[in-house]
Amino acid sequence: MAEMHARLSGISRSGGGGGGRRLSGGIENQIWNKRRSMHCERINEEEKEDINIEISQDSDSLSPTTRLADFDHLSIYKRHHRPRPILPRSSSSPNLIDILLSDHPISLNHLDPYPPHSSPSYPQQKSKSSSSSTKQMATLLPRPDSFNVRTRGASHIDFKTATTGVIGKSMRNELSQLVNTVQDSQTRKAFDTEMQSFFYLFTRYLAERAQAQELDWDRIKSPGDDQIVPYSSLSKPKDSSALDKLAVLKVNGGLGTSMGMTGAKSALEVKDDMTFLDLTVRQIEHLNTTERVDVPLILMTSFNTHEDTLRIIKKYANQQLRITTFNQSRYPRIFKESLLPCPKGANDDKKNWYPPGHGDLYNALLHSGVLDQLIAEGKEYLFVSNSDNLGAVVDQSILQHMIDSQAEFIMEVTDKTKADIKGGTLVDYEGSIRLLEVAQVPSEHMEDFKSVRKFKIFNTNNIWINLRALKRVMENESMDLEIIINPKTTDDGQAVIQLETAAGAAVKHFKGAHGVNVPRSRFLPVKSCSDLLLIKSDIYSLEHGQLVINPSRMFENTPVIKLGDHFKKIQQFQKRFKKIPKIIELDHLTVTGDVYFGRNVTLRGTVIVVANEGQRIDIPDGCILENRLLSGNLNMIDL
């Protein structure tokens, strides 16, 4: 607006277009006649340097760090109405002076652009002749048909560009209010750092949203042979000395809500009365005692699981193992419509917050001090995996390969099956390796992404990281990971979004980063009760906390198990199996409807059990089902 004032006064400004030419008296009078019709008058103010927030189509146009300062110095144009920040200008936006000189009538929309929910605190400036109309703000708009010359797409982009600065300012004010709700100074400082990290992510999201850049699918290729190394080609280490340089981190922030759990998922009993955490502790303790090394266990918790985890690990006090816990970030959910945070205070209900994905690992490691602690202890490598992946055990061959190849980052991948079509995959993007997640794929290319022919592998989220390289990247470079927009709906039906990142996306930031194609046995996640049935069955046995496939199993692949909605929650699952069936010779099992299994049931070949609505099937104790279809009328049909 200051630039418009300069134009109207005939003053030349840098970047304002123009060569110091003064408007003729006739044109100037015409302008002021139109301004008087809007009940505005000349305001004599000193020359000030304009500070414009602009987002061009260039990819580096918005720097979140510099924008934070810019938001505090918005130029205000003085009028009888409520002041507002300068709107960004773009080449396709109509020139305000042209609007004023046009024959189209100008409408004054006296609207408060900020609802009570946001209430950003702009500095209030009043002109000499200000009146009660300062409570309202006038928006200059030409008649809608004057925009016909602009394409709809360009108008849409310009609108997003124009609102980005305002949205960023509003979010920053809301976050400042959140920080001010914390009374303790030490806690407030930590919370402020967390909100700054969130705001940086949010401004990146706004910039990408305004630019509307999409993935160039033609530049995506399957990774080359030098980017994916077969596990079979790795050599065995000569000794175990490298283990003293290793630490193990488990991502332990999940609740298991999809399985009907309310506490930490890692506390679920999965095999022989042992939980996920029990198995992990048993594995690393066995490694430390047999190899005479000191591999610590690090648990990254979330605000959902931290208290549960601290209570659970007390029982491991006498184990030959050091356990360290740290909490990942807690970010506010964002209302989709207003792009403002859901919580009103730092202690608001948990439903208004979210852990921002395992990509937050690097930021949380740095700010918690755990990264520096590990390096000070002489640790050089970190093995990261999800706590519910029972196949993710320490592998000395991969560790040795990392040392020999001097790779700073290794991602374990495995061959894709029909069950893995939505899993992220490593790709070659313009000669460098990248992680491609399903959320990044344009809808018209979704079938290509799911195709096993083009993308034959997927990410297991088992990651090996050089700790010194991680510290270098975090402190001297940047760890900008691709933003994943996760839409959610609150209990009261409001649409919200969560801005998340994936840990594997960091592959592009490290020297010599590549994938290792590992056997399927290193990827045994428990995401559903169908997975849980497989793990609990006689297909697997335990050796020092590690799952080992039963040697009596004639086939290398495990059976396909599909349990219906009646088995979806863990409480229902436990109630419907008096005892886990014997499935050592099973190929495929599908169960739908109200079905209960007795004790000592044996399933072989292909077994399908279907209870129609309103019917119930009870499979009796000691029953053997081999290649059978069991329907709701209790008839058995040979397959």
N, C-alpha and C positions, 0 to 999 in steps of 0.2 A: 504494500500500500504506500510505503514511503517513496518507492520508485514512481508510482502513479502521481503522487503529489509533486515530485520533481518534474515529471513530464508536464503536468498541468500548469506549473509555474514557469515553464520554459527553461528550466535549469538542466544543463547537460550533466550526466553522471556516467561514470565508467561502467561499461557493460549495459547501459540502458538503451543503446542503439541510437546512434545519432550524432554527431558532430557539432554540438554546441549551438544548433540552429534554434532561434527563438520563434515561437508561434506568432503569427500575425494577429493584430488587434482584433479583427473580425472573428477569427476562429476562437481566440481566447474568450471574447465576450459570449460567443455561442456556448462554449463549455460552461462558463459560470452561470449562464441562464439556466442550463439544465441542472446544475448543482443546486441553484436556489430553489428549483422546483422540488428538490428532495429535502428542503429545510436544512441545508448544510452551509457553512460559511468558511471563508478563508481562515486558516490557522497559521500564524507566523511562528515557525519553530526553527531552531538552529539546525545547520547541516549535520546529519549523522550518517555514519557508515552503515549501509544496509547489510543486514545479515540474513541471507535467504537460505531456507532449507529446500534444496532441490534434489530431485532424484532423476537423473537422466537414464537413458537406456544402456549406459555403460555399466559393466558388471561391478566396477569398483566405486560406483557413484555414492554409495552410502557406507560410511565407516561408522559402526556403532559407537566406537570410542570417542570420535570427534563429535558425533551428533549429541552426545550427552551434554557437552558444553553448549552447543548451539541452542538446545531447548531452553536454556536459562536466559538467553539474550535475544528473544524474539522481538523484532521491531514492531511497534504498535502504531497504527494509524489513528490519530485522534479524531473522533466524531462525537455527535450527540448521543451515539448509541454505545452499547457495551463493546469495548475494544476486543480485537481478536488477532491472532498471529498472522503473519504474512502467508498467503497461499503460495505454493510452488507454482512456477511458470513453466510452460512447455510450449514447444513449437506449434502444437495443434490446438492450444487453448486460445479462445477469442481474446483479442487485445482489449483491455478495459477502456482505453481512449476511443477505440472504434465503437464500443458499445454506447459510450456517452454521446458520440456524434451521430449515431444511427437514428433512423426514424422510428425504430421499434419502441413501443412503450416500455419503460423500466418498472418492474414490480418490486416492491419492498416487502420482503417476507420477514416480519418481526417475530423471529423464533429464537428461543433459547437453544443453542445447539448442543448443550450438555444437560442430560437429565440429572435429577438429584443423585442418582447412583454414582456418577463420575465426579461431578463438581470440582474440576481442576481449578487451582488457585492461581489465576493469572494476576499480574500486578495491575491494579486499577489506576488508569490515567484519565483525567477529565479535562476537557477543553474549557476555556474561559467562560463560554456561554452555555456550559452543560446544564441540563435540566433533568427532570424525572425520567426522561427517555433513556438515560444511561442504563436502566435496568434491562433494556432490550438491545438486540444487535440486528442491524439491517443487512441483508444479503442482497447484493446487486446481481440480478439475473435478467438476461434478455428473454424475449418471448421464445418458447421452445422451438419454433420453426426457424430461428436464426442459427440453430446448430445443425441444420440439415446438411451443410457442406462437409461436416466431419463424419468420418466413418464410425460405425457403431463400436468397432473394436478399439479404435484409437481413443474414442470418448471414454470407454470403459477403463483403459489403461490410465488415461489422464486423471480420471476420478480417483483411482486407487493411489496414484502418485500424489495428488493434491491432499488426500486425507492422511497420508502416512505420517507426516510431521505432527499433525494434531493428535492422532492415535498414540504415537510415541510419547508425546507430552503428557497425555492423560494417564497412560500406563505408569509413567515415571512418578507422577504425583500420587497415584494410588499406592504404589510400592513404598513411597516415602511415608505415607500414612500408616502402612502396615508396619514398617520398621519402628515408627514412633509408638506403637502399641506395646513394645517390649520395654519393661522397666529396668531390668538389670543391665548395666552398661556392658559387661563382658558378653552376655547373651545377645544383646542388641548388635554388637560389633560383628559377631559371627553370622547373625541373621542378615545383617546388612550386606555382608560379603556374598551370601547365598543369593540374595535378591539382585545384586549387581550381575551375577552370573546368569540369572534368569533373564534380566533385562537385555543383556548382550545377545542371548539366544533369541529373544523376542524381536529385537531390532533387525537381526538377520532375517527372521521370518518375514517382517514387514518389507524389507528390501526385496526379497525374492518374490513376495506376493505382488509388489508393485511392478517389477520387471516382467513378471509372467513368463519366465524362461522355462522351457520344457527340455527334457532330455532328447538329445539328437540320437535317435535310435540307429541311424545308419552308421554311426561311429562306434557302435558296440559290437565287439567280436568275442568269440570264444577265446579263453586264455591260451597262450602258446605253451609249448612243452617246457620252456625255461621258467614259466610262471607257476606251473603245477608239477611238483616232484612226487613220483610214486613212492609210497611207504616201503615197498619191497626193495627199493634201491638204497635204502639207508643202511649204514654199517653199524654193527654193534659196538658199543664203547669198550675200551680195553679195561677200564676200571670205573669205579663209582665216585671218583674225586669231584667230578663236576656237580654232583648233587649238593655239595656244601655251598654252592653259589646260587642255589635255587630256593624260591619260595612259592607256595601254592595259594592261590586266591579262589575262593568260591563266592559267586554272586548269590547272595542269600536274602534277597529282598522280596521274594514272591509270597503271596498268601494262599495260592491254590484255590482261588474263589471259583474257578471253573469246575472244580471237584467238590464244591460245597464246603470248603474249609474256611475257618475264620482266623486261625492263628498261622504261625510260620509254617510254610509247606515242608520245610526241611525236618520238621518234627513228626512227620507222618511215618508210621511203621510200614516198611515196604518188603522186608524179607527176614524171616526167622526172628521176629520181634525186634528188629533193629531198624532205626530211622535212617533217613538220608545222612544226617550229621554223624550218627553212630558209625556208619559204613566209611565215611570220609576219614574220621578220626582213626578208625582201625587201620585203614590203608596206610596212612602217613606214619602212624606209630610203628607199624611193622617195617616200613621202609627205613625209618631212623634206627631201629634196633638191629636189624639184620645187616645194614650197610654201614653202621656206626657213623651216621651223619646227623646234621641238624637242619631239617627242612621244616620251617614254621608254616602254620596254617593261618591264613588271613581270611576273615569273613566280612564281606561288604553287605551290611544290612540296610534296610530302609526304615523310615519312621513307623511302618506297619509291623515290622518284625524285630526291631532292635531289642525291646524289652524281653520278648519271648526268648530270643537268642541268648541274651546275657544270663537268663535264668537256666536255660538248658545246659550251657557249657560248663556250669559249675560242677557237674558230675564228672568232667574230664580232668579235674584238678590233679589227680595222681597219675595221669598218663605221661608217657615219654614224648611230650609234644607241647610246643609253645603255641598258644592261640591268641591272635590279636583281632579285635573287632573295630570297625569304624562305620559310621553312618553315611550313606550317600545323600545327595541333595534332596530337599523337599521344595517343590515348585508349586505355585498356585495354578489351579485350573483356570481356564479363560472362557468367559461367555462368548459363544460363537458370534452372536449378533453385535454386541458392543465392543468386543475385543478388550474387555476389562477383567481384572481378576475376580474370581468368585469369593475368596475370603475377605472379611472385613477387619480381621485382627490376626496376629501371629498365632494365637491359640484357638482359632476357629476349628470347627469340626473337621475331622480327618477326611471326610468326603469332599472337601473343597481343595484338597491338596493331592499331589501325585509324585511318585518317584520317577524321574525323567529318563527311564530306560538304562540299560547297562552301558550305553555310551558315556554316561556320567562318571564311569569308573575312573577315568584319567583325572578329571577335575577334582573328584573326591579324594583320590589318592594324594594329590598334591596338597590340597588345602587342609587335609587331616593331619599331615606330617608323616604319614605312614611311608610315603615314597622316600623321603629323606632318611627315615629310620632304617629302612631295609638297606639302602645304599651304605649307610654308616656301619651296618653289621657285616658288610662285605658281600651282600647278595647282589648278583648281576642279572639274574633272569627270573621272570615271573610267569608261572603257568596259570592261566585263568580259564574257568569253566563255570557253567551253571550248576547249582547244588543238586538239581534234580536229574542231571545226566550221570547215570550210574556207570557209564562206560568211560568216563573221563578220569583216568588214573595217570599217575606220573609215568612217562615213557622215556627211558634213558636214551633210546636211539634218536628220538626227535630232539632231545636236549643236545646231544652230541652233534647232530646235523646242524643245529643252530650255531653252535660254537665254530664248527669247521667251515661253514659257509659264510660266517660273519653277518648273517641276516639279523636285522634289528627287530623283525616282526614276522611271525609265521602263523598262518591260519590253517587249522585242520579242516579239510573238506572230505566228503565221501560221496560215493556214487548215488545219484538221485533215483528214487523210485516214484511210483504214482502217489505214494503217501507224502512225498516231500516237495510237491510241485510249487508250494508257496514259500519255500525256504529261500533265503538270500543266496546269491551265487557270486563267485569271482568272475570278472569279465576283463577284457582288454579294452581300454578306452583311450584311443589315440596313443597307443604304445605304452601306456602305464596301467598297472593293475588297480582295479576298483572293486568295491563291494556293491552289488546291485540288489536292492531290497524290493519286494513286491509292491510296496507303497509308492515307489518311485516310477513304476512302469506305467506308461500311457495305456488307457483302456484298449485302444486299437491294436496294441502289441502284447496283450496279456497272454494270448495263446502261444505266441512265440516264446515268451518267458517260461511258460509251463512245459514247453516241449523238452523232452529228454534228448532229442537229436541235437539241438543247438547248445543247450546248457545241461551238461551231463553230470555236474557236481553241485553240491550245495554246502553252505556254511554250517558247521557243527557248533560254532561258537566256543570251540576249544582254541585258545589263543596263547602264543608264547611271545613274550615281550622282553627286549633288552631294557633294563631299568635306567641305565645312564642315558640311553638314547631317548627314552620317554621324558626324562627330566630336561634334556636339551630341547626337545620339541615343545614342551609345555612352557618353558621359560624364555626361550629365544625365538621361537617361531610361533605358530598358531595351530590349535587343534580344532579347526572348524569342520565338524562332521555334518553330513547331510541331515537335514531336519525331516523327521517323520511326523506328519500330522495325524494324530490319533483321535478321531471323533468319538465322543461319549454322550450319553444322555443321563442326566441326574435323576434321582428318585422322583422328583416333582415334574419331570418331563422337559426340563430345559436342556438345550443343546450346548455342549461345551467342547473345547478342544484341549488336547495335551500335546505339547511340543517335546518330542523325544528324539534320541539319537541311538545309534547302534555301535557297539564297541568295535565290531569288525570294520567299520567304515574308516578307522584310523590307518588301515593298511597303506593308504596313499601317502602318508606322512613319513614313512620310514624307509631307510636305505636297504636295498636288497630284500625287501618284503616279498614273500611268495606263499603259495599254498602247498600243503603236503596232503596227498590223497590217501587217507587212512582206511583201514578195514571198518566195516559197519559196526563191529563190536565196540568201537570207541564212541559210538553215538547210541546210547540207550536212555533216552529221556522218558520221564513219567509225566505226561501232560493230561492223561485221562484215566478213567478206571479200566479201560480196555488195556492200556499200557501196564497198569498195576497188576491185572490178572496174569499177564505174561511174566512179569518179574517174580510174582509170588509162586508161580507154578514150578513143576519139576523140570522145566526146560533149563533152569539155572540152579546152580549151587554156589555157596560162598566159600572163598578161600582168602583168609586174612582181610575180609571186608570187600573183596573184589568178586564181581559176578563172573562165574565160569560156566560155559555152556555144558550141558550134560553129555558125556561121551556116548551115551546110549542113543542120542538123537542121530537118526540116519541122514538127515539133511543139514546142510550148513545154514540155510535160511530158517528164520523163526516163523511160526504160524501167524496167519493174519487173523486178528480178533476184532470183531465189531459188536460192541454191546449197545443196546438201545437206550432211550432216555430214562427208562426205569432204573438203570444202573449208573446214571450220570453222577449222582452225588455219592460221596464216600460212605455215608450212613446207610443208604439203600444198598450199595454194593456189599457191605459187610453183612447186612441182614439177609441177602438173597443167596449167599453161599455159606452153607453150614461148614463146608470145608472146600478148599480150592481143588477142582477136578484134576485128574492126571491127564496131561495133554502131550506127553512125550512123542506120540505118534500122530498128533493133530496137524492138519494142513490149513484148515479154514474153519472159523466159528463165527456164526451170526446169531444173535439172540435179540428178539424184540418182544415187547409186551411184558405182561405180569408173569414172570418166570422165576421159580425157586429151584436151587440145586441141593440135593441131599449130600450125605457123606459118601466118600469113596466112589465117586462117579468117574468113569473113564470115557474120554472123547478121542475118537480116532478118525482120520481122513477128513471129510467135509461134513460138518454138522450144522444144521440150520434149525433153530427153534423159534416158532412164531406163535404167540398167544394173541388172538384177536381181541378187540376191545370188549371189555366186560367178561372176559374169560381168564382163567388162571391155569398155569401148568406147573405141576410139582414133579420134578424128576426124582424118583425114589432113590434111597440109599443103595449103593452097589451097582447101579445101572451102568451098562456099557452101550454107548451110542457110537456106531461106526458107519460113516456114509449114510446118514439118516436126515430126513426132513420130518420134524415133529411139529404138527400143526395144532391149532386151537381146539380141535375136537379129539385130541389125544391119539389120532391115528399115526402110526409110524409107516413111512414110505421109504423103501430102499432107493438109494441114489446110484 
